[in-house]
Amino acid sequence: MQKRYDNYYYWEHMITNNKPVWKDCFENLSLTKNSKFIHTGIINYDKNIIEDNWACYPNAKSMLGFIQYVFIPTAFFTWLNNEFDEVVIPIASSYNILDQIKEFDKEKNEYLISNMKEDIESLNNFWTLNEEECFKSLKIFTKKFNEKWHKENKKILKLSVFQSPNEIEEYVMPENDDIFIEVLEEEIGLSKKEWQNVCKNVYHNEFVKSKFIDILNYKVGCLV
């Protein structure tokens, strides 16, 4: 199973056949208590690009495959490419993408490309880890990634992973931030208590379970 996810051609097939990899449940699988959740964002205000998605994956290794072979190449290509005014999913491996974007502006992008290569190599090392250690490593990686790619005001890359709906609950409506919570409550149409109940009942209510990712994509969206 791991070999399938650690394969560029597998993800190329998924992309070219318009399979749901960015949002919704991967391969249309139902949520289980082993499911892992991911929130991705690619934002460029100058180009009016706001690509923000929530998805769930059956395990850490499938999520790692998406991050390494789909999200990272797309995020880095969009960050540096000035030819397109939309998100373009490049059909190429991460390292091939680095070779391509080196040509955009070699001197200006040298430092950025070094950071990008470091991210790709970090992800590549996670394949030898077991499921638990892989997820823990992804959690650490995403924190560093967000710190690194949140520095510009007009361009942002963001990546967060979650073990459970309870983690998402706190992420969306953190404690001790009443002003932000009021804004969120108004935007998503759910009070904090209602939102907590949604997250607590994901695995106990079939309707909530079937709609949870939709709520994240179409209610919460890029508010966080």
PyMOL commands that set and color helices and strands:
alter all, ss='L'
color gray80, all
select helices_A, chain A and resi 2-5+8-16+26-28+45-47+60-80+94-101+106-128+131-148+165-172+178-188+192-200+206-223
alter helices_A, ss='H'
color red, helices_A
select strands_A, chain A and resi 24-25+36-44+49-57+155-162
alter strands_A, ss='S'
color yellow, strands_A
deselect
rebuild
show_as cartoon
